[in-house]
């Protein structure tokens, strides 16, 4: 049951984390529009594969932290600061006029490796998933076993792919306005960060 909860918690957290328009999701959309939906999906798979390993590194770090209470408290406080800064960042982004979002340009059409490369240079998921896995582990004596680690990483990859797929579908089939979507998604992320701030604050209080 705990593994199932961890899977869905991580899945939705990962999916939400990729909602704001950025280099990876906009590049996936561009690839889909220029080279076809199939290439866009292959690129999304490549990006998700890297997220799997980034989440793996993150949860292994979280497992170490769970056995060292002093480090755990420091991480929670650091995570709180990061979440506050992110909420401010996304709120400001939602209020500003949305400019053109840069997209990666490649000479090759090897979509899978494009996805790998773009996701590899994006290190933000690692601290993000460390905070997520630490927030989920309400019992500091609870250690993640092999299956929990695997399903956490799998959920992170699948959540990322799900959002990237929705990007492809939305922009190709529905024709979503990029600027309006960027503004609303940034506001959504600001609200999500506020919720995580509240959860983290409660966790710190009861540590």
LUMRO-493560 format. One record per residue (C-alpha): residue number from 1; residue in one letter; x, y, z. Coordinates in Angstrom, 1 decimal. Each point is the difference from the previous one (the first is absolute). Layout:
# residues N
<kevo NUM; "A"; <X; Y; Z>>,
...
# end
This chain:
# residues 207
<kevo 1; "X"; <0.0; 0.0; 0.0>>,
<kevo 2; "X"; <2.8; 2.4; 0.9>>,
<kevo 3; "X"; <1.7; -0.7; -3.3>>,
<kevo 4; "X"; <-3.2; 0.6; -1.9>>,
<kevo 5; "X"; <-0.4; 3.4; 1.8>>,
<kevo 6; "X"; <3.6; 0.8; -0.7>>,
<kevo 7; "X"; <-0.5; -0.8; -3.7>>,
<kevo 8; "X"; <-3.0; 2.2; -0.5>>,
<kevo 9; "X"; <1.3; 2.8; 2.1>>,
<kevo 10; "X"; <3.2; 0.1; -2.0>>,
<kevo 11; "X"; <-1.8; -0.4; -3.3>>,
<kevo 12; "X"; <-2.2; 3.1; 0.5>>,
<kevo 13; "X"; <2.9; 2.0; 1.5>>,
<kevo 14; "X"; <2.2; -0.8; -3.1>>,
<kevo 15; "X"; <-2.9; 0.7; -2.4>>,
<kevo 16; "X"; <-0.6; 3.4; 1.7>>,
<kevo 17; "X"; <3.7; 0.8; 0.0>>,
<kevo 18; "X"; <0.1; -0.1; -3.8>>,
<kevo 19; "X"; <-3.1; 2.1; -0.6>>,
<kevo 20; "X"; <1.6; 3.5; -0.3>>,
<kevo 21; "X"; <1.3; 0.5; -3.6>>,
<kevo 22; "X"; <3.7; -0.4; -0.2>>,
<kevo 23; "X"; <2.8; -1.2; -2.2>>,
<kevo 24; "X"; <-0.8; -3.7; 0.1>>,
<kevo 25; "X"; <-3.8; 0.1; -0.5>>,
<kevo 26; "X"; <0.1; 2.8; -2.6>>,
<kevo 27; "X"; <2.8; -1.9; -1.9>>,
<kevo 28; "X"; <-2.2; -3.2; 0.1>>,
<kevo 29; "X"; <-2.9; 2.0; -1.5>>,
<kevo 30; "X"; <2.3; 1.5; -2.6>>,
<kevo 31; "X"; <1.3; -3.4; -1.0>>,
<kevo 32; "X"; <-3.6; -1.3; -0.2>>,
<kevo 33; "X"; <-1.0; 2.9; -2.3>>,
<kevo 34; "X"; <3.0; -0.2; -2.2>>,
<kevo 35; "X"; <0.8; -3.7; -0.1>>,
<kevo 36; "X"; <-3.3; -1.6; 0.9>>,
<kevo 37; "X"; <-1.7; -1.3; 3.2>>,
<kevo 38; "X"; <2.0; -3.2; 0.0>>,
<kevo 39; "X"; <3.3; 1.9; 0.3>>,
<kevo 40; "X"; <-1.4; 2.2; 2.7>>,
<kevo 41; "X"; <-1.0; -3.1; 2.0>>,
<kevo 42; "X"; <3.4; -1.6; -0.4>>,
<kevo 43; "X"; <1.6; 3.2; 1.2>>,
<kevo 44; "X"; <-2.3; 0.0; 3.0>>,
<kevo 45; "X"; <1.0; -3.6; 0.8>>,
<kevo 46; "X"; <3.7; 1.0; -0.2>>,
<kevo 47; "X"; <-0.6; 2.9; 2.5>>,
<kevo 48; "X"; <-2.0; -2.3; 2.3>>,
<kevo 49; "X"; <2.8; -2.6; 0.1>>,
<kevo 50; "X"; <2.4; 2.6; 1.4>>,
<kevo 51; "X"; <-2.7; 1.0; 2.6>>,
<kevo 52; "X"; <-0.2; -3.6; 1.1>>,
<kevo 53; "X"; <3.7; 0.1; 1.0>>,
<kevo 54; "X"; <-0.2; 3.5; 1.4>>,
<kevo 55; "X"; <-2.8; -1.2; 2.3>>,
<kevo 56; "X"; <2.0; -3.1; 0.9>>,
<kevo 57; "X"; <2.9; 2.2; 1.1>>,
<kevo 58; "X"; <-2.4; 2.2; 1.9>>,
<kevo 59; "X"; <-1.7; -2.8; 2.0>>,
<kevo 60; "X"; <3.3; -1.6; 0.9>>,
<kevo 61; "X"; <1.1; 3.4; 1.4>>,
<kevo 62; "X"; <-3.3; 0.2; 1.9>>,
<kevo 63; "X"; <0.5; -3.5; 1.4>>,
<kevo 64; "X"; <3.4; 1.1; 1.3>>,
<kevo 65; "X"; <-1.6; 3.1; 1.5>>,
<kevo 66; "X"; <-2.7; -2.0; 1.7>>,
<kevo 67; "X"; <2.6; -1.8; 2.1>>,
<kevo 68; "X"; <1.7; 3.3; 1.0>>,
<kevo 69; "X"; <-2.6; 2.1; 1.9>>,
<kevo 70; "X"; <2.2; 3.1; 0.2>>,
<kevo 71; "X"; <0.5; 0.0; -3.8>>,
<kevo 72; "X"; <-3.7; -0.7; -0.5>>,
<kevo 73; "X"; <-1.0; 3.2; 1.9>>,
<kevo 74; "X"; <2.5; 2.1; -1.9>>,
<kevo 75; "X"; <-1.3; -1.4; -3.3>>,
<kevo 76; "X"; <-3.6; 0.8; 1.0>>,
<kevo 77; "X"; <0.9; 3.5; 0.9>>,
<kevo 78; "X"; <2.0; 0.4; -3.3>>,
<kevo 79; "X"; <-2.9; -1.5; -1.9>>,
<kevo 80; "X"; <-2.3; 2.6; 1.6>>,
<kevo 81; "X"; <2.2; 2.8; -1.1>>,
<kevo 82; "X"; <0.1; -1.4; -3.5>>,
<kevo 83; "X"; <-3.8; -0.4; -0.2>>,
<kevo 84; "X"; <-0.5; 3.6; 1.2>>,
<kevo 85; "X"; <2.4; 1.3; -2.7>>,
<kevo 86; "X"; <-1.7; -2.2; -2.6>>,
<kevo 87; "X"; <-3.5; 1.2; 1.0>>,
<kevo 88; "X"; <1.2; 3.6; -0.3>>,
<kevo 89; "X"; <1.6; -0.7; -3.4>>,
<kevo 90; "X"; <-3.1; -1.7; -1.4>>,
<kevo 91; "X"; <-2.3; 2.7; 1.3>>,
<kevo 92; "X"; <2.2; 2.8; -1.6>>,
<kevo 93; "X"; <0.1; -2.0; -3.2>>,
<kevo 94; "X"; <-3.8; -0.3; -0.1>>,
<kevo 95; "X"; <-0.3; 3.8; 0.4>>,
<kevo 96; "X"; <2.5; 0.9; -2.7>>,
<kevo 97; "X"; <-0.7; 0.1; -3.7>>,
<kevo 98; "X"; <1.1; -3.3; -1.4>>,
<kevo 99; "X"; <2.8; 0.3; -2.6>>,
<kevo 100; "X"; <1.1; -2.5; -2.6>>,
<kevo 101; "X"; <1.1; -3.3; 1.5>>,
<kevo 102; "X"; <3.3; -1.2; -1.4>>,
<kevo 103; "X"; <0.1; -3.4; -1.6>>,
<kevo 104; "X"; <3.1; -2.2; -0.5>>,
<kevo 105; "X"; <1.2; -0.3; -3.5>>,
<kevo 106; "X"; <1.6; -3.1; -1.4>>,
<kevo 107; "X"; <1.5; -0.9; -3.3>>,
<kevo 108; "X"; <-0.8; -3.7; 0.5>>,
<kevo 109; "X"; <-3.4; -1.6; 0.2>>,
<kevo 110; "X"; <1.1; -2.6; 2.5>>,
<kevo 111; "X"; <-2.9; 0.9; 2.3>>,
<kevo 112; "X"; <0.8; -2.5; 2.8>>,
<kevo 113; "X"; <3.5; 1.4; 0.5>>,
<kevo 114; "X"; <-1.4; 3.5; -0.1>>,
<kevo 115; "X"; <-2.2; -0.8; 2.9>>,
<kevo 116; "X"; <2.8; -1.6; 1.9>>,
<kevo 117; "X"; <2.3; 3.0; -0.6>>,
<kevo 118; "X"; <-2.5; 2.6; 1.0>>,
<kevo 119; "X"; <-1.1; -1.8; 3.1>>,
<kevo 120; "X"; <3.6; -0.8; 1.0>>,
<kevo 121; "X"; <0.9; 3.7; 0.2>>,
<kevo 122; "X"; <-3.0; 0.7; 2.2>>,
<kevo 123; "X"; <1.1; -0.8; 3.5>>,
<kevo 124; "X"; <-3.1; 1.7; 1.7>>,
<kevo 125; "X"; <-1.9; -3.4; 0.4>>,
<kevo 126; "X"; <2.6; -1.4; 2.4>>,
<kevo 127; "X"; <-0.5; 2.5; 2.9>>,
<kevo 128; "X"; <-3.7; 0.1; -0.9>>,
<kevo 129; "X"; <-0.4; -3.8; 0.4>>,
<kevo 130; "X"; <2.2; 0.0; 3.2>>,
<kevo 131; "X"; <-2.5; 2.4; 1.6>>,
<kevo 132; "X"; <-3.0; -2.0; -1.3>>,
<kevo 133; "X"; <1.3; -3.3; 1.3>>,
<kevo 134; "X"; <0.9; 1.6; 3.3>>,
<kevo 135; "X"; <-3.5; 1.5; 0.4>>,
<kevo 136; "X"; <-1.6; -3.3; -0.7>>,
<kevo 137; "X"; <2.0; -1.8; 2.6>>,
<kevo 138; "X"; <-1.9; 1.1; 3.0>>,
<kevo 139; "X"; <1.8; -2.5; 2.2>>,
<kevo 140; "X"; <3.7; 0.7; 0.3>>,
<kevo 141; "X"; <0.7; -3.6; 0.9>>,
<kevo 142; "X"; <-1.7; -1.3; -3.1>>,
<kevo 143; "X"; <2.6; -1.0; -2.6>>,
<kevo 144; "X"; <-0.7; -0.3; -3.7>>,
<kevo 145; "X"; <0.4; -3.6; -1.2>>,
<kevo 146; "X"; <1.0; -1.1; -3.5>>,
<kevo 147; "X"; <-3.5; -0.1; -1.3>>,
<kevo 148; "X"; <-0.9; 3.4; 1.4>>,
<kevo 149; "X"; <3.1; 1.5; -1.6>>,
<kevo 150; "X"; <-0.8; -1.6; -3.4>>,
<kevo 151; "X"; <-3.7; 1.1; 0.1>>,
<kevo 152; "X"; <1.0; 3.5; 1.1>>,
<kevo 153; "X"; <2.3; 0.4; -3.0>>,
<kevo 154; "X"; <-2.5; -1.6; -2.3>>,
<kevo 155; "X"; <-2.8; 2.3; 1.1>>,
<kevo 156; "X"; <2.3; 3.0; -0.5>>,
<kevo 157; "X"; <0.8; -1.1; -3.6>>,
<kevo 158; "X"; <-3.6; -0.8; -0.8>>,
<kevo 159; "X"; <-1.4; 3.2; 1.5>>,
<kevo 160; "X"; <2.5; 2.0; -2.1>>,
<kevo 161; "X"; <-0.9; -1.9; -3.1>>,
<kevo 162; "X"; <-3.8; 0.4; 0.6>>,
<kevo 163; "X"; <0.4; 3.8; 0.1>>,
<kevo 164; "X"; <2.2; 0.1; -3.0>>,
<kevo 165; "X"; <-2.5; -2.2; -1.9>>,
<kevo 166; "X"; <-2.8; 2.5; 1.0>>,
<kevo 167; "X"; <2.2; 2.8; -1.4>>,
<kevo 168; "X"; <0.2; -1.8; -3.3>>,
<kevo 169; "X"; <-3.7; -0.7; -0.1>>,
<kevo 170; "X"; <-1.0; 3.5; 1.1>>,
<kevo 171; "X"; <2.1; 1.9; -2.4>>,
<kevo 172; "X"; <-0.6; -2.2; -3.0>>,
<kevo 173; "X"; <-3.6; -1.0; 0.4>>,
<kevo 174; "X"; <-1.5; 2.9; 2.0>>,
<kevo 175; "X"; <2.2; 2.9; -0.9>>,
<kevo 176; "X"; <0.6; 1.4; 3.5>>,
<kevo 177; "X"; <1.1; 3.6; 0.1>>,
<kevo 178; "X"; <3.6; -0.1; 1.4>>,
<kevo 179; "X"; <0.0; 3.3; 1.8>>,
<kevo 180; "X"; <-3.3; -0.5; 1.8>>,
<kevo 181; "X"; <1.0; -3.5; 0.9>>,
<kevo 182; "X"; <3.3; 1.1; 1.4>>,
<kevo 183; "X"; <-1.6; 2.7; 2.1>>,
<kevo 184; "X"; <-2.6; -2.4; 1.5>>,
<kevo 185; "X"; <2.4; -2.9; 0.5>>,
<kevo 186; "X"; <2.4; 2.3; 1.9>>,
<kevo 187; "X"; <-2.8; 1.2; 2.3>>,
<kevo 188; "X"; <-0.9; -3.7; 0.6>>,
<kevo 189; "X"; <3.6; -0.8; 0.9>>,
<kevo 190; "X"; <0.1; 3.0; 2.4>>,
<kevo 191; "X"; <-3.1; -1.4; 1.8>>,
<kevo 192; "X"; <1.4; -3.5; 0.0>>,
<kevo 193; "X"; <3.3; 1.3; 1.6>>,
<kevo 194; "X"; <-2.1; 1.7; 2.7>>,
<kevo 195; "X"; <-1.7; -3.3; 0.8>>,
<kevo 196; "X"; <3.4; -1.7; 0.3>>,
<kevo 197; "X"; <1.2; 2.9; 2.2>>,
<kevo 198; "X"; <-2.8; -0.7; 2.4>>,
<kevo 199; "X"; <0.7; -3.7; 0.0>>,
<kevo 200; "X"; <3.7; 0.5; 0.5>>,
<kevo 201; "X"; <-0.6; 2.6; 2.8>>,
<kevo 202; "X"; <-2.2; -2.6; 1.9>>,
<kevo 203; "X"; <2.7; -2.7; -0.5>>,
<kevo 204; "X"; <2.7; 2.4; 1.5>>,
<kevo 205; "X"; <-2.2; 0.8; 2.9>>,
<kevo 206; "X"; <-0.5; -3.6; 0.9>>,
<kevo 207; "X"; <3.6; -1.1; -0.5>>,
# end
